[in-house]
């Protein structure tokens, strides 16, 4: 199946020249998400755990728009402004992905846009 760009109506809108999600060959690639309130586009202030909670909720909305859920995620990448936030973010993340979590990479990066502390991207399979 050639690349498709599904309509995402529940999650935050793209803030630049990218699609919130693309799909090809049964895989759905969700662009890195930061802690935005979908209805307003406002930044969620707070610590890394609060931001991770909003991001994971938004990922659930985005996956739902394409008929998938957390159990369909096969790979996650988590980007942290401070690796010291790893445990707090991991605790939130674990609640969403359940007993059979996907493969995952977690990195500390030099900086994230607009002072966010966490960004998460996922790949899901149909």
NORBEL-V762681 format. One record per pair of residues at least 4 apart in sequence whose C-alpha atoms are under 6 Angstrom apart, sorted by the first residue. I is the first residue (numbers start at 1). J is the second residue. Records with the same first field share a line. If there is no record, write none. Layout:
# NORBEL-V762681
I = J ; J
This chain:
# NORBEL-V762681
1 = 24 ; 25
2 = 24
3 = 23 ; 24
4 = 22 ; 23
5 = 22
8 = 65
10 = 61
11 = 38 ; 58 ; 61 ; 62
12 = 38
14 = 20
20 = 30 ; 31
21 = 29 ; 30 ; 31
22 = 28 ; 29
23 = 27 ; 28
26 = 125 ; 126
27 = 124 ; 125
28 = 123 ; 124
29 = 123
30 = 121 ; 122
31 = 121
32 = 119 ; 120 ; 121
33 = 119 ; 120
34 = 55 ; 119
35 = 43 ; 44 ; 51 ; 54 ; 55
36 = 41 ; 42 ; 43 ; 44
37 = 41 ; 42
46 = 50
48 = 52 ; 117
49 = 88 ; 89
52 = 89
60 = 64
63 = 68 ; 69
64 = 68 ; 69
70 = 97
72 = 124 ; 125
73 = 102 ; 123 ; 124
74 = 102 ; 123 ; 124
75 = 102 ; 103 ; 104 ; 122 ; 123
76 = 104 ; 121 ; 122
77 = 104 ; 105 ; 106 ; 120 ; 121
78 = 106 ; 119 ; 120
79 = 106 ; 107 ; 108 ; 118 ; 119
80 = 108 ; 117 ; 118
81 = 108 ; 109 ; 111 ; 117
82 = 108
83 = 108
86 = 90
90 = 94
97 = 101
112 = 116
